[in-house]
Amino acid sequence: MTVALLHRFPLAWWAMHSWLADYNYRTTIHWWVFVLTGAGALLIALLTVSFQAIKAAWQTGEIASFGMNCEASNVRRQEERHNDL
C-alpha cells in the first residue's frame, strides 16, 4: 500500500494543482496533506487487517491456546478431536 501511495501522490498533486489553477482565489496544496492522508489510509488498512486476523484466530481457537506451550496445546487439540468423534 505504501508503494501505491508513493506512486499516486505526485499524480494527485498534479491533478489538484491543475484543477485549482483555473480559479481566481486559490490555495496551495502542502505536502503534509498527502502525508496525513496516506497515514490515515495506512492506519485504516492496518486496523482492518488486524481485526480480521484476530477474528479468524478467535474462530479457530488459536488465541485460546496462546500462551500455552506447544505440547499442552497439542494435547488439548487431540482431546477436542477425540471428544468430537
Summary of the structure (lengths in Angstrom):
residues: 85
radius of gyration: 24.3
end to end distance: 44.9
largest distance: 76.6
contacts: 158
relative contact order: 0.07
helix: 75%
strand: 0%
